Amino acid sequence: MVYLVKLDHFEGPLDLLLHLIRRDKLDIYDIPISHITHEYLSYIDIMKEMDLDIAGEFFVMAATLMRIKAKMLLPRREEEEEEEDPREELVRNLLEYRKFKKAAEHLAGREEEMRKVYRRPAPDTAEELREEPESIDLSIFDLMDAFRNILDDLKKEVSFSVIGEQYSVEDKLQLLRERVSRKSEILFTEMFEGQSSRAELIVTFIALLELIRSGTLLARPMKENMDIWIYRKPENAGEIYG
């Protein structure tokens, strides 16, 4: 079964670059283009392996990064010393995008504050009384970082099983719903417990992305370590139990 999660529903190529800059603590005004190109292409590879429906903009950015990298490797003539840094346009685009993204987040926060001005009716059920966990920014690329750690751990394990198996995203959707229905929160790594093949892990991750994309599940990072909490919104409890 072909089952694609559209990545452009989550984030775009500029979001991925900003994620890499933040994760690796890079200077946005002096981007190490070789490093960030390598990391960016590694994400493209794993997204293709997972059959994510990658928007064309991701490949355009990949070509742009490789062009900048190639241009920076070429020796400059003396008369070219005053020319614009090949990274200049990329830096401008990143700074402008980050500015508008922060403005959009600010407006969204103001909208949420305005909603709190009006009193909501008293909740009817104990489920609705549950306080929703504090919202913390977490992108699909944070989830992919956590998933790559799981794949890296799998490589360290010695396995002699060569039996081919077929995994269905629909089956994994049901499995994840069942796991979350038993707890209000569950660790990201727990979602993959009992799975020992790369193919099964990938199908499970795609199912998890679909549940997050649809709003059925939410994710937030743990403060204590590198793991991630996966939890259900109170209004979606009935959907998961169903």
N, C-alpha and C positions, 0 to 999 in steps of 0.2 A: 504494500500500500504506500502510495506517495503522499506524504503529509508534510507540508511546508509551513514553517512559521515565518511570516513576513517580518524581517528585521527592521524595516523602516517604520514599523508601528512602534518600535522602542526608541531607537537612537539612530543618528547618522554618522558619517565619517568624521565630521568635526568633533562630535561627542567622543568618538573613540580616541582621537588625538589628544583631546583635553584630558581624557581618562588616563592615557599613558603618561602625559606630562605630570599629572597630579600623583599618580601611583609611583612613578620613578623619581619624583621630586626634581624635575628638570626645569631649567630656566626657559620660560616661554620666549624670551627675547634672544636667546642663544641656543636654539634647539640642536642637539646632536643628531643630525639628519640620518646618519648611518644607523645609529641605534634605534631611532623611532621608526625608520623604514622597516628594519628587520622585525621589530615587534608588531607593527601594523600588518605586515604580510603574514606573520604567524597567525594572527587573528583571522585573516581572510582564509587561510588554509583550513583552520579548524571549523570555521563557519561553513565552508564548502563540504567538508567531511560530514558535518551534521545535516547537510541538505537544507540549510537555512536559505530562504529566498532572499538573497542579498541584492539590495538596490544597486542600480548601475553607478550611483554616485560613489560607492565604495571602490569600485574598480577605477573610476576616473581619478580619485584621490591617490590610489596606489600608483598609477602612472605618473601623477604629478610629483609624488615623493621620489620615485626612481629618477625622474628627469632632474629634479633639484640635486639629488645625490650625485648623479653623473656630472652635472655642471660644476659642482663644488670640487670634484676630483680632478677636473681639468686645470692645468697650470695657467695662471693669469699672466698676460703681458703687462708691462709697466703702464701702458696707456689705459688699461682696463681696471687699474687699482681703485679708481674712484667710482666704478659702476656699482649699481645696487646689488646688495647681497641677494643671492638666489632665493633665500628663505624669506625675504622681506614681505612679499605678497602673502605668503602663507601665514606669517605672524600677524599681519594686519587682519586677515580673515578670521583667525582664531580669536584675536582680541575683540573684534567687533561682534562675533558670534557669542562670545562669553558675556559681553556687555548686555546684549539683547536677551540672552537666556536668563541672566540675573534679574533683568527688568521684568520679564514674564513671570518668574518665580515670585518676585515681590508683589506683583499685581494679584497673582493667585493667592498669596498669603493674605493680602488685604481683603479679597473676596471672602476668604474663609473667616476672617475676623468679623466681617459684616453679617455673616450668617449666624454668628453667635449672639448678635444683638437681640434677636427674637427668641422667645422661650419656645422650646419644643414641648409637645405633649408628653406627659409622663409615660415611660416605657411600659409595655404590657407584659413583657416576659423577662425572666431573669437573664436570658441570653442577651437582651438588648441593654441590660445594665452593665455588661462587661465593658470596662474602659478600653478603648482602642490604644495599642502601643504607640509611643511617640514616633512620629514620622521622621525618618532620617533618609537623606538622599542616598539612593543605591541604584546604580544603572545596570543594564543587562551585561555590561562588560565586567562589572564587579562579580556578577554571577558566573560569567565565563571564566574569570580568574579562579574562583573557587572550584569550578568544574575541572579546569585544567590541573589543579592540584590533585583531584581525585584520579584523573587519568594518569598522572605521573606516579602516584602511589601504586596504581595497577601494574605499571611497567616493572616495579621493583619486586612484585610477587611472582614466584615461579609457578607456572601452571602448565600441565601436560594435557589438558582437555582440548580436543580438536573436533568435538561434536558440534555440527552446525545447528543453530537454532534460529527461529523466526520470532521477532518481537513486534508487537503491535502497539502503536501509540495509544489507541483506544483502550487497550488493556492497562497500559501504564497510567493513563488518566484516571481510570477507576481505582488502581492501586494507590495512587497518591491521594485521591479523595478519601479513601478508607483510612490511610495513615493519619491524615490531618483531622479527620472526624473524631479520632480517639483522643486527640490532644488539642488544646487551643493553640499551642505553638510546637514546632518541631525543628530540630536542627537540619540545615541543608544537607550535611553529610549523612544524616539518618535516612533521608529520602532514597539513598542509594544502597542501603544495607542489604546484604545477601546477594549482591550482583557482582559477578566476577568476570564478565566479558565486556570488551570495549563497545561492541554493538549494542548490548543491552543498556549500558550506561548512557550512551548517546540518545537512544530512544526515550529513556526516562527523562533525560535533561530537556529534550524537545517537548515532552508532555508537560514538564514543570513550567517551561517558558509559556506554553499555551495557557495554562491556568493563571499565570501572572498577567499575561497580556489581556485576558478576558476580565481581569479584576476579581476572579474567584479567590486567588491567594495574593498575599503581599509578602514583601521581604524587607528585612532590616538587619544591619550588621550588629554583631555582638561587640560590646565595648571591651570585653576581657581578652578575646582572642580573634583569630582570623575567620571563625565560622560565621554563619548567617542564620538568623531566625526566619523560618517560613511560618506564616500564620494566616488565619482566615478572618475576614471582616465579619462582624456580627450579622450584618444584613445578608451575607452570603451563606450563613450556616445552613439554611434549609436547602440551598442548591447543592452543597457538598454532601449532605446526608442523603439527598435524593439520588 
